[in-house]
């Protein structure tokens, strides 16, 4: 099982969101922690042009960008925002 680490930037973003969104993010991130490479029913895509193991998670209009560090057993959520803002 992987450890989920959330950056300060993502935590600040989540503080501004509704409780429903935060609960959904929490549930999905715990699913990702169990096995980050075999997921179904979750809108996750590998990012193009990035290093290996960078992904984005979509919850409604919000995008969470994370990377899977296999050697360290860590999943780091390092960016979050709305569709137009998160990839800049």
MILUMMI-181557 format. One record per atom (N, C-alpha, C): residue in one letter; atom name; x, y, z. Coordinates in steps of 0.05 Angstrom, whole numbers, plus 5000, padded with zeros to 4 digits. Layout:
N
> rest; atom; east; north; up
> A; CA; X; Y; Z
...
END
This chain:
88
> rest; atom; east; north; up
> X; N; 5017; 4976; 5000
> X; CA; 5000; 5000; 5000
> X; C; 5018; 5025; 5000
> X; N; 5010; 5045; 4985
> X; CA; 5025; 5069; 4982
> X; C; 5015; 5090; 5003
> X; N; 5033; 5107; 5011
> X; CA; 5027; 5129; 5029
> X; C; 5018; 5153; 5011
> X; N; 4996; 5166; 5018
> X; CA; 4987; 5190; 5004
> X; C; 4997; 5214; 5018
> X; N; 5012; 5231; 5002
> X; CA; 5023; 5256; 5013
> X; C; 5010; 5279; 4997
> X; N; 5000; 5299; 5012
> X; CA; 4986; 5321; 4999
> X; C; 5002; 5347; 5004
> X; N; 5009; 5361; 4983
> X; CA; 5025; 5385; 4986
> X; C; 5008; 5407; 4999
> X; N; 5022; 5428; 5009
> X; CA; 5008; 5451; 5021
> X; C; 4990; 5465; 5001
> X; N; 4998; 5466; 4976
> X; CA; 4982; 5479; 4955
> X; C; 4955; 5464; 4952
> X; N; 4956; 5438; 4952
> X; CA; 4931; 5422; 4949
> X; C; 4914; 5425; 4974
> X; N; 4927; 5425; 4998
> X; CA; 4912; 5428; 5023
> X; C; 4897; 5454; 5024
> X; N; 4910; 5476; 5015
> X; CA; 4897; 5502; 5015
> X; C; 4874; 5502; 4995
> X; N; 4877; 5489; 4972
> X; CA; 4856; 5488; 4953
> X; C; 4832; 5472; 4965
> X; N; 4838; 5450; 4978
> X; CA; 4816; 5434; 4989
> X; C; 4801; 5448; 5012
> X; N; 4815; 5466; 5026
> X; CA; 4803; 5481; 5048
> X; C; 4781; 5499; 5037
> X; N; 4783; 5507; 5012
> X; CA; 4763; 5525; 4999
> X; C; 4740; 5511; 4986
> X; N; 4741; 5484; 4985
> X; CA; 4721; 5468; 4971
> X; C; 4699; 5459; 4990
> X; N; 4678; 5449; 4979
> X; CA; 4655; 5439; 4994
> X; C; 4663; 5413; 5008
> X; N; 4648; 5406; 5029
> X; CA; 4653; 5382; 5044
> X; C; 4650; 5357; 5026
> X; N; 4631; 5358; 5008
> X; CA; 4625; 5335; 4990
> X; C; 4650; 5330; 4972
> X; N; 4662; 5351; 4962
> X; CA; 4685; 5348; 4945
> X; C; 4709; 5337; 4961
> X; N; 4713; 5347; 4985
> X; CA; 4735; 5338; 5002
> X; C; 4731; 5308; 5009
> X; N; 4707; 5300; 5015
> X; CA; 4702; 5272; 5022
> X; C; 4706; 5254; 4998
> X; N; 4698; 5263; 4974
> X; CA; 4702; 5248; 4950
> X; C; 4732; 5245; 4944
> X; N; 4747; 5267; 4947
> X; CA; 4775; 5265; 4943
> X; C; 4789; 5246; 4962
> X; N; 4780; 5247; 4987
> X; CA; 4791; 5229; 5008
> X; C; 4786; 5200; 5001
> X; N; 4762; 5194; 4993
> X; CA; 4755; 5166; 4986
> X; C; 4770; 5157; 4962
> X; N; 4773; 5173; 4941
> X; CA; 4787; 5165; 4917
> X; C; 4817; 5162; 4923
> X; N; 4828; 5181; 4938
> X; CA; 4857; 5179; 4943
> X; C; 4864; 5154; 4959
> X; N; 4846; 5145; 4977
> X; CA; 4851; 5120; 4991
> X; C; 4849; 5096; 4972
> X; N; 4832; 5097; 4952
> X; CA; 4831; 5076; 4932
> X; C; 4856; 5076; 4916
> X; N; 4866; 5099; 4909
> X; CA; 4891; 5101; 4893
> X; C; 4914; 5090; 4909
> X; N; 4914; 5094; 4935
> X; CA; 4936; 5085; 4953
> X; C; 4938; 5055; 4953
> X; N; 4915; 5041; 4950
> X; CA; 4916; 5012; 4951
> X; C; 4930; 5000; 4926
> X; N; 4924; 5010; 4903
> X; CA; 4937; 5001; 4878
> X; C; 4934; 5023; 4857
> X; N; 4955; 5040; 4854
> X; CA; 4952; 5063; 4836
> X; C; 4952; 5057; 4806
> X; N; 4957; 5032; 4798
> X; CA; 4958; 5026; 4770
> X; C; 4935; 5009; 4760
> X; N; 4918; 4999; 4777
> X; CA; 4894; 4984; 4769
> X; C; 4869; 4996; 4781
> X; N; 4859; 5016; 4767
> X; CA; 4836; 5031; 4777
> X; C; 4813; 5030; 4757
> X; N; 4789; 5026; 4766
> X; CA; 4766; 5028; 4748
> X; C; 4746; 5046; 4761
> X; N; 4729; 5057; 4744
> X; CA; 4708; 5076; 4753
> X; C; 4719; 5102; 4764
> X; N; 4744; 5108; 4759
> X; CA; 4756; 5133; 4768
> X; C; 4767; 5147; 4744
> X; N; 4763; 5173; 4741
> X; CA; 4772; 5187; 4717
> X; C; 4801; 5196; 4722
> X; N; 4820; 5179; 4714
> X; CA; 4848; 5184; 4717
> X; C; 4862; 5180; 4690
> X; N; 4880; 5199; 4683
> X; CA; 4895; 5196; 4658
> X; C; 4924; 5202; 4664
> X; N; 4941; 5189; 4649
> X; CA; 4970; 5194; 4650
> X; C; 4975; 5220; 4635
> X; N; 4992; 5238; 4646
> X; CA; 4998; 5263; 4633
> X; C; 5018; 5259; 4611
> X; N; 5014; 5272; 4589
> X; CA; 5033; 5271; 4566
> X; C; 5055; 5291; 4570
> X; N; 5078; 5285; 4561
> X; CA; 5100; 5304; 4562
> X; C; 5113; 5306; 4589
> X; N; 5103; 5292; 4609
> X; CA; 5115; 5292; 4635
> X; C; 5132; 5267; 4639
> X; N; 5146; 5267; 4661
> X; CA; 5161; 5243; 4667
> X; C; 5141; 5220; 4672
> X; N; 5152; 5196; 4673
> X; CA; 5134; 5173; 4678
> X; C; 5121; 5176; 4705
> X; N; 5097; 5164; 4707
> X; CA; 5082; 5162; 4732
> X; C; 5070; 5189; 4741
> X; N; 5065; 5208; 4723
> X; CA; 5050; 5232; 4730
> X; C; 5021; 5228; 4719
> X; N; 5002; 5234; 4736
> X; CA; 4974; 5230; 4729
> X; C; 4957; 5253; 4737
> X; N; 4932; 5254; 4726
> X; CA; 4913; 5274; 4736
> X; C; 4887; 5259; 4743
> X; N; 4875; 5268; 4765
> X; CA; 4850; 5257; 4774
> X; C; 4829; 5279; 4771
> X; N; 4807; 5271; 4758
> X; CA; 4785; 5291; 4754
> X; C; 4762; 5284; 4772
> X; N; 4753; 5304; 4788
> X; CA; 4729; 5303; 4804
> X; C; 4712; 5327; 4795
> X; N; 4691; 5322; 4780
> X; CA; 4674; 5343; 4768
> X; C; 4692; 5362; 4752
> X; N; 4693; 5387; 4759
> X; CA; 4709; 5406; 4744
> X; C; 4737; 5410; 4756
> X; N; 4743; 5396; 4777
> X; CA; 4768; 5400; 4791
> X; C; 4788; 5378; 4782
> X; N; 4813; 5387; 4778
> X; CA; 4835; 5368; 4770
> X; C; 4855; 5367; 4793
> X; N; 4864; 5343; 4800
> X; CA; 4886; 5339; 4819
> X; C; 4908; 5326; 4804
> X; N; 4932; 5337; 4806
> X; CA; 4955; 5326; 4792
> X; C; 4973; 5312; 4813
> X; N; 4981; 5288; 4806
> X; CA; 4998; 5273; 4825
> X; C; 5018; 5256; 4811
> X; N; 5038; 5248; 4826
> X; CA; 5058; 5229; 4815
> X; C; 5061; 5206; 4834
> X; N; 5067; 5183; 4823
> X; CA; 5071; 5159; 4838
> X; C; 5101; 5154; 4840
> X; N; 5112; 5154; 4864
> X; CA; 5140; 5148; 4868
> X; C; 5142; 5119; 4878
> X; N; 5148; 5101; 4860
> X; CA; 5147; 5073; 4866
> X; C; 5168; 5064; 4887
> X; N; 5192; 5074; 4884
> X; CA; 5214; 5066; 4902
> X; C; 5208; 5074; 4931
> X; N; 5196; 5098; 4934
> X; CA; 5190; 5108; 4961
> X; C; 5163; 5100; 4972
> X; N; 5146; 5087; 4955
> X; CA; 5119; 5079; 4962
> X; C; 5102; 5103; 4969
> X; N; 5104; 5124; 4954
> X; CA; 5090; 5149; 4959
> X; C; 5074; 5158; 4935
> X; N; 5050; 5169; 4940
> X; CA; 5034; 5182; 4919
> X; C; 5033; 5211; 4928
> X; N; 5044; 5229; 4912
> X; CA; 5046; 5257; 4919
> X; C; 5026; 5273; 4902
> X; N; 5005; 5285; 4915
> X; CA; 4987; 5303; 4902
> X; C; 5000; 5331; 4905
> X; N; 5009; 5342; 4882
> X; CA; 5024; 5367; 4883
> X; C; 5010; 5391; 4870
> X; N; 4988; 5387; 4857
> X; CA; 4974; 5410; 4845
> X; C; 4944; 5404; 4843
> X; N; 4928; 5425; 4847
> X; CA; 4899; 5422; 4845
> X; C; 4888; 5448; 4835
> X; N; 4866; 5446; 4820
> X; CA; 4853; 5470; 4810
> X; C; 4832; 5463; 4790
> X; N; 4820; 5484; 4778
> X; CA; 4800; 5480; 4758
> X; C; 4814; 5475; 4731
> X; N; 4800; 5465; 4712
> X; CA; 4812; 5455; 4687
> X; C; 4831; 5474; 4674
> X; N; 4824; 5499; 4671
> X; CA; 4841; 5518; 4657
> X; C; 4865; 5527; 4673
> X; N; 4865; 5524; 4699
> X; CA; 4886; 5534; 4716
> X; C; 4907; 5514; 4724
> X; N; 4900; 5489; 4725
> X; CA; 4917; 5469; 4738
> X; C; 4941; 5462; 4721
> X; N; 4940; 5464; 4694
> X; CA; 4961; 5455; 4677
> X; C; 4981; 5477; 4670
> X; N; 4977; 5501; 4680
> X; CA; 4996; 5523; 4674
> X; C; 5021; 5521; 4690
END
